[in-house]
Amino acid sequence: MSLLRFGCVLLLLFGHSLGVPRSFSVDYKNDCFQKDGKEFRYISGSIHYSRIPRVYWKDRLLKMYMAGLNAIQTYIPWNYHEESPGRYNFSGDRDVEYFLKLAQDIGLVVILRPGPYICAEWDMGGLPAWLLNKKDIVLRSSDPDYIAAVDKWMGKLLPILKPYLYQNGGPIITVQVENEYGSYFACDYNYLRHLSKLFRSHLGDEVVLFTTDGAGLGYLKCGSIQDLYATVDFGPGANVTAAFDAQRHAEPHGPLVNSEFYTGWLDHWGSHHSVVSSTIVAKSLNEILAVGANVNLYMFIGGTNFGYWNGANAPYGPQPTSYDYDAPLTEAGDLTEKYFAIREVIKMYRKIPEGPIPPTTPKYAYGTVVMEKLQTISDALEKLSFSGPVKSIYPQTFTELNQAFGYVLYRTALPVDCSTPTPLSSPLNGVHDRAYVSVDGVAVGILERNKAITVNVTGKAGSQVDILVENMGRINYGREINDFKGLVSNLTLGKDTLLGWTMYSLSIDEAVSQGLLGELKPTDAPQPAALSLPAFYEGSFIIPDGIPDLPQDTYIKLPKWRKGQVWINGFNLGRYWPSRGPQVTVFVPANILSTAAPNNVTVLELEGAPCDSGPCSVEFTTTPILNATVQSDYKQHRRLFAKDDLF
């Protein structure tokens, strides 16, 4: 090999290290970011890998890139990766490293938001429920127990992320510390300082660390500190000049940044589906870009709260399974009018990549699937409660029972004869969040947090009282994020406190995935009833092998079913509640479907299946229904595009 040729090979292998090293920084002199020594402005979109199946990450990221974005922003939910203390999961749909590599391969830089608190309409704002083992813990503060857990988690996470920092050859240009801390009551500067030092100790001094808060001085007062670059968030229709003036109070110089420009808004069960017009989004985006600001569109794709991952707001209002957000890409990644409207605005400010945009993924209507009743929760109790019964004088919370999500069955007995209807009550509003009450195997009523604290019961002394309590999602925003689940205070019968409880933690997901729920042959003809016992139902359908392009995405619709949980092939799709709305269908990604074997559909209906009065079925359709008309009963305390303090 000639010396010249050898030199060329060396240059190819190590040329970057011989040239200017990769760098990303805040340029306070020219009020911009600097990337590799050149002025840089990002136009970013939010995508949460935890809400999208891994097989679709590339499709969604490509669509974002083809819209003209040069960056993406994502959260890292702590509780998604450390569901129990010291047990970490970064595989499959939780493989954040693979996600970061994909983004970089496509040509996107990354704005990372690792928390430890993220909000995100995610259960407990991303904080793991096991933190509540210390009952009086002050989350998001200098509480020593909280800090110790944060230090341990970040000691695991941040070293994983360090190789992906831009200066180390990766895609991460900036890292957020905490999240909208100025909206939290604690206002603990020592906590923010501790996090700043913690992040620096693991990631180094070069990385750009930043904060995000509402675009008002009141938010920035407690949310920003020295050495963390302060950014703001605001939605369409806001006064752009006034919003950035607020940022300038905290950062007189440096780039203007809107870290959350809202393309839509969040939903709650029992309220109308939020819709924000493409026109107003495009107009406001143009105003932001016209002043030279950096912007992140929250959300660019919302995705799905599969399983039990949805959060809730206070006063208690849980979010639905869909996190569609009326975003430019739908929950299923479909292209929308808003996508193209945003793309046209971006075209005015930067060159759009050439080539075809990946199309909307096809959907398939697999039709009607007949469902048959299996067992009630109480019938299947031995199969569902792997850990066995726990006895206590007073009811224990989910946390005390070492259960984070799902359902717990609380059982006691009537201490006296109740020949006339007697109020069974939760006088301290201690049902968190919804309880299905039966006496001697007959469903008698529902208790619901903030809505129904009393049901009337009848029965003889010694009659068995079963109360199935559902965790509907933990509060993710505001001062009430210490959201304990289960029966968090005593119940009364008349004036007397009910004592002597037996509690069963239910491992329903494991039982469903292992096929442990056997068929129950009914002895009597089904009778229509106002309310029935929580029970499992099952059906199956075949997708023929050999047909091109199958399986495809679909949506499951449960006509005349009321409320419950649905699994396909053991995968927990999430909650359905068409009787309250606005969401009616549940998104079913193709990757959980099979052409090699029948696809099993399992439904846990909590209130009353249509099967109780005859044949029943579920239906697969190509069209989502997220905006069914509802009678709104949720008092919205988070105004559209506003970050209320809630204290």
N, C-alpha and C positions, 0 to 999 in steps of 0.2 A: 504494500500500500504506500503510495507516495505521501510525503509529508504534507502536501497541500490538501490531498483528499482526507487524510487523517484529521487535519485541522477543521475541515468542513463538517466531518462527523461529530467532532467534539462540540462544534458550534451548535449543531442541531440538537445534541443531547443536553448541553448545558448552557445554551445561548441565553436563556432567560436570566440565569444566575450571573452571567457575565455582564448583562446590561443593567438597566435601571430596575431595582427590586420592586415587586408589586407593593403598592401602598394605597391606602384610603384614609382620608383625613378631613377634618373640618377646616375650611379656609376662612378665618375670621376677617381677613383683610378684604377679600373680594366677595364676601357673603355667599359662599357656595361650598359644595363638597369638591374635593380634589381626588381624582382616581388616576393613579400612575402619573402624577404630576400635571394632569389636565383637568380643567373644569368639568364637573359631572353633575347631571340632574337626573334623578330617577322618577319614573312613572311606574308605579307598582300596583299590584293587586293582591288582596288577601286570599289565601287558600289554606284550609286546615287539613293536613294529611290524615288526621284522626277521624275526619268525617267523610273520607273518600276511600273506597277499596284500593289497595295498592295497584291492582291491575289497571286502574284508570288514572293513576297519577300522571303518566306520560301524556295521555290524551288531553287532560285538563291543562297541564303546563304548556303544551304545544299551542293550544287554543289561546292561552294568555299571551304567549310570545307573539303569535300571529295577529293579536289585537294591537300590537305596538308597544306592549309593556317591555321594559328592560330589567324589571325586578319583580320579585314576589315577596310577600310577607307571610310568615306563619308563626303560630303559637306552638309551644311544647307543653302539653298538659301533664303536669307532674303525676296526677292520679292515674293517668293512662299507662304510665311506665312503671309505677311502683304502687301497685294495688294493695300490697301488704308490706310492712316495713322490711327493707333489706332484700326484697325479691323484685328484681328488675326484669323488664321485658322490652327488648328493642328488636324483636323479630316480626316477620310478616307485615301486617298493616301498621305495626309500630316501629318499623325500620327507618328511623329518621335519617340515618346516614345515607341510605339508598335514595331517599327523597331529595336530599341535598345534592347528591351526585347527579341525579336526573335533571334537576334545575340547572346545574352548571353545564351539563352536556348540551342542553337545549339553548343555552346562551343567556340565562337569567342570573342576575346576582340576587342575594337573599338578605332580607331584613328579618332578623330572628328575634322572637319574643319568648324567652324561656321562663318568664315569671320571676319568682315562684308562683305568684298569683297571676292569672290571665283574664279573668272574667269570662269573655267569649260565649256567654250563654251556655256554658259547660258546667256540669255538676260541680258545685262548690267552688266555682271559678278556677278549677284545676287543682285545688288543694286536696290532698288525700283525706278521706273521711277518718282514717285511723288517728289523725292528729287530735280528734275529739276524745281520745282515750283520757286525756287530761281535761276534765269537764270545764274548768275555768280558764282554759288557754285563751290568750289574746292573740288571735291570728293577725298576721301582717303587722307585727310590732316587735319590740325588743324582748318579748317574753322569752326567757332562757330556753324553755322546752321547744318553743317554735323555732328559735334560732338554731338550736342543735340539730333539729330535723332538716332545716333548710341547708345548713352547712354540709350535712352528710349527703343530701340529694345533689347539691351543686358540685360536691366533691366527686360524685359519680358522673354527672352529666357534662359539666364544662370541659373536662379533659377529653371526652369523646368529641366535643364540638371544636376544640382548638385547632386541629389540623384543617378544618374547613373554613377558617378565617381567611379573608381575602389575601392578607399579607403572607399567609402560609400556603398559598396556591389554591385555596378553596373559593366558594362563592359568597361567603358571609361578609357583607360590608359593614353592617351596624348591628348592635345587640341592645335590646331594650332591657332596662332594669326595672323590675316590678311592673305595674300597669295602672295608670290612672289613679295614682296614690292620693292625689289631691282631692279625690271624691270620697275618701275614706275618713272615718271619724278620728282615727288614732293620731294622725299628724306627727309621726314619730321620726324626727330627723336622724336620730341615732340609728334607727333601723335602715333607712336609706343609705347612710354612710357605711354601715356594716356591709350591706349588699354591694355597694360600690367597691369596697376593698376586697370583698370575696371574689367578685367577678374579675377584678384586676389581677388578683393573686393567681387565678387559674388561666386567664386569657391573655395577660400581658398588658403593657402600657400603651401599645399602638392602637388597639381596637377602639373604635368609636362607640362609646356607651351613651344611651339616650333615655329620656323619659317621655311619656305621652300623657297629656292631661287635656281636659276641656279648655276651650279657647276663652278663658276668663281669668281675671287676676285671682279670684277666690280659689280656683282650682290649682293654679300655678304656685300659690303661696305654700301649700303643703306638699305639692307633687314634685317640685324641682329643687335640686341642691347643686352646689358647685361641683364641677368635674363630670357631671352628667348633662349632656346636651339636651335642652328642653324643647320638645315639639308639642304641637297642639292637635286636636281633632275637632272637626265640625262638618255638618252635612250640607246638602244642596239648599239653596235659598238663604244661607247665612250671609252676613256682611263680611266679605272676604278681607277687606281692608281692616275692619275692626278686629277680626279674628287674628290676623297676623300682627296687628299692633299689640295684642295681648302677648303673643310670643316674644315680641321685641322688648317687652318689659323684663322678661327673664333672660333673653339672649339679644342684647343690643346689636350684635354682629353675628354673622354666620348664615347658613342657608335657611330660607323659609321652608317649613315642613308641616304638611297636614298628614299625620300618621293614620288617621281614619277618616276618609271622606266617604260618607254613607251612600251607597248605591241603592239601598232599600232599607228595611228595618225588620226587627224581630217580631215573632208572633207569640201569642199565648193561647192555650186552650180556652175556648169560650169568648174569644174576641175575633174581630174580622182579620183576614189575611192582609198584611201590610203591602201596599203597592205604591211605588213612587215612579212618576212618569219619566220616560227616557229623556224628554225635552228638558225638564228642569235639571236632571243630572248632567246632561251634556252642557247646558248653559253654565252651570256653576263650575264644572270641570274646566271649561274654557277660561273662566275668570281666574281660576287658580293658576293655570299654566301661563296665562298672559302676564302675570307678575313675576314669572321666573321661579315659582315655588316648586318644591318636590312634593309629590302626592302619592298616597297609597289608597286605592279604592277598596273599601271594606263593605261588603265582601265582593270579590270578583266571581267566586263560586262559593256557595254556602255549604252544600252537601247535606248529610243526614246524621241525626243523633241516633245511630243504631243502638240497640240494647237499652241501657238505662242511663245514657250519658247526658241527656238534656239537663239544663239548669232550670232555675226559677227566679222570679223577682218578688220583692216584697211591696205591698202585702201579698201573701203567698199566691203566686200565679205561675204555674209551671209552663215551660215551653214545649211545643209538640215535637214529634219525631222528625218532621221535616225542618231543615234549616235552609230552606230555599232562599230566603232573604230578599226575594224579588231581585236577585243579582243578575249581572249580564250573562252568566252561564247558569242555567237552572240547576236544581238539585241533582239532576241526572246528567249534567254537563251539556245540555242542549244550547245551541246558539239562539239568541233572542234579538229582538229589535234594539234593545238597550246595548247589547254587545256591539252592534254595528254603528250605533249612534256615538258610542264612546270611541270606537276605532276612527271614525271620521274626525273627531276632535283631536285625537292624538296625532293624526296625519298632518295636522297644521303645524306641529311642533317638532316632529322627528320623523325620519324615514321609516316607513312600515316595512317589515320583512316581505320579500316577494315569495310567491308560491301559493298553493291552495291552503285554505283553512280546513283543518280536520272537520269532517261533517258531524252533525248531530248523530249520535249512536241510534241504530234502529231499535224499535220496541216491538214486542210480539204479544198478542193477546192469546194466552193459552186457554182461555175459556173458563167454563164453570167446573168447580171441583166439589163434589158431594162430601160433606163432613159428617162423621159419626161421633157420638159421645163416647168418651172413654171413662174417666173417673173424676169424681169431685176431688178437691184438695184434701178433704178429710179422709176420703176412701184411700187415697194414695199416700197418706202421711208417712208411712214407714219407708216408702221408696224415695220420698222427697226430702226427708230430714235425716241426712247422713250422720249428723252429729248427735241426734237423739234429743230427748226432752230436757229442758232446764226448768227447775222448780224454784219459785220465789214467792215471798209473801206479796210483794208489790211487782207490777210489771217492769221489765227491763227494756232499755232502748236497744235499737239495732247495734249501736256501738258496743254496749255492754255484752251483747250476744255475739260480738265479733263478726257481724254481717254488715257489709257496706250497702248492697243494693237489693232490689227485688222485694221479697215478701217474707213476713214472719206471721205464723199463726199463734195467737194468744188464746189460751183456753182456761176457763174457770167454771164455777157452778153457781147457780142461783142459791143464795143463802136462805131464802125464805120463799114461801108460796107467793106467786104473783098471779092471782086469779083475775085481777083486773089489770089493764095496761099500766105498767110502771115505767117511769123514765130511767133509761140507761144513759148516763150522761158523761161528758168530758168537760167538767165545769171550768177547767183551766185551759180549754182549747188545746188539749194535749194529744190529739190524734194527728200524727205527722206521717202520712198526709191524708190517707183515705182508708176507711175500714169497712169491711163487709161483715155484718153481724148476723149470726144464726143461733137459734135455740133448739136443741134436740134435733138438729138436722133440717130445720126449716128456716129459710132466709127471712129475716124480719126488717132489715133496714141498712142504711149506709150512714156512717159518720164521716164528715169531711172537714178538714182544717178550714177555719174561718167561716164556714158555710152552714154546717149541720153538726151541732154538738150534742144532740139528744135523739134517741129513738125509743119508742115504747115497746116493751117486751111483756110477754105472759109466759107462765110456766110454773111447774111445781118446784119446791125446794129440792136441790140436787140436780135440776135440769142442767145439761151441758151447754155452756155458752162458748161459741167459737167466734173469734174476731180476727179475721185475716186483714193485716195492715200492709198497705202498699206504700213504698217509698216512691213518690212521684217525681223526684229530682230535687237536689239541694239548691238553696238560694245561692246565686253566683255573684251578686252585686249588693253593695251597701253594708250596713253594720250587722246584719242578721245572717252572715255567712256561717256562723257557728250553728248549723242547722241539723239538730239531732232528729233521728227518725224513729218511728214506732210509736208506742204508747209512752210519751215522755212525761206524763203525769197520771195520777190515779183516776180511775173511772168510779162513778158512783151508781148505785141502784137505789132510787129514791134519794134518801138523805145519807145512806150508808156507803162507806168506801168498800169496794169489792176487793177481797183478799184471796190469797191462795191461787197463784197463777202457775200454769205449765206453758212453757213457750217452746216453739219449734222453729228453728232457723230452716228455711226452705232452700234447697239447692236445685231449683227448678231447671236452670239451664243445663246442669250436668245430667239430670234425670231425662230431659228431653233429648239431649245429644246421644245419650246411651240407650235410648229406646226402652226405658224402664216402665213406661205408662201402659198398662195392659187395658184391653177393651172390657168395658162393663156392660153386661147384658141387662137392660132394664126389665124389672119384673112387672111393672105397671105401665099402662099407656101414659105417655107424657101429657101433663096437664098444663095449660097456659097459666102463668103466674106473673104477678107484677115484678117479682124479683126471684131469682133462683140462686142456688149455691154456686160459688166459683168452681168451674169444672173445665176439664180438658176435652178438646175435640180434635179429630184427626181425619185427614184425607190425603190422597196422593194423585199425582198426574204424571204421565209419561211424555217426555219430549223425544220424538223418534230420532234415532241415530242415523247418520248418513244424509240428513237434509242440510244443505249448505247454510252456513252462518248461524245455525242454532247451537246452543241457546242464545237468546237475546234478552236485554233488559225488559222488565215489565213492571206493572203496578198491581198490587193486590187490593181488592175492594171487598168489604165485608157488609153487604146489604142486610140491614135489619139486626146486625150484631150491635151491641151497645158500647162495651169498653173492655179492653184487655191487652194481651200481649200476643205477638205472632212470631213463630219460628218457621223457617224452611230449611230442611236438611240439617237441623240442629243449630242453624245460625239465627241469632236473635235480631230480627228486623227492627223491633221497637214496639212502641205502644200504638194502639188505635183507639179512637174515641169519637166516632162519627156522630154520636148523639149530642156531643157538645161542640165539635168542630173547632176551627174551620177546616182542618185537614180531614179528608175522607179516605184517600188512597195512601198506601205505604209503598215506597220505592223498593223494588227487588232487583239488585244488580245481577247481571248474567253469571258472574263468577261463582255464585253459590248454587247455581242450577246444574243439573246433570243430564246427559243423554245416555249414560251408561246404566242407569238404574232409575226406578221410580222416584220422583221428588216428593218427599213427605212434608205436609203442611200440618203444623201443630198450633192450635189456638187455645189460649187460656182466657175464657170469657168469664168476667167477674160479676156481671149483673144479670144477664139473661140472654141466652142464645136463641135464635129463631128455631133451633132444633127442638126446643121445649114444647112447641106446638105443632110439630110436623117436620118434614124433611128440610134440611138446610144446606147451604153451600157458601163458598167464597168464589170470587170471580177475578180473573186476571185480565187486565185491560191495557191498552197502549197510552191512555190519557190520564195524567194526574189530575186530581181534584184537591186543591189546597185552599180554596176560597168559598166553600159552601157557606151559605147564609147562616148566621148564628145569632142567637139572642145574647148580646155581649153582657157578661156579668163580672168581668174583670176590670177593676178600677185602675186604669193605666197611670202609674206614678212616674214612669220614665217617658217623658215626652219624646215625640219623634225627633231624632237627631240631637237630643239634649242629654247631658249627663247630670242628673239630679243628685244632690247629696244624700237624700233620704235620711236625714237626721235632724 
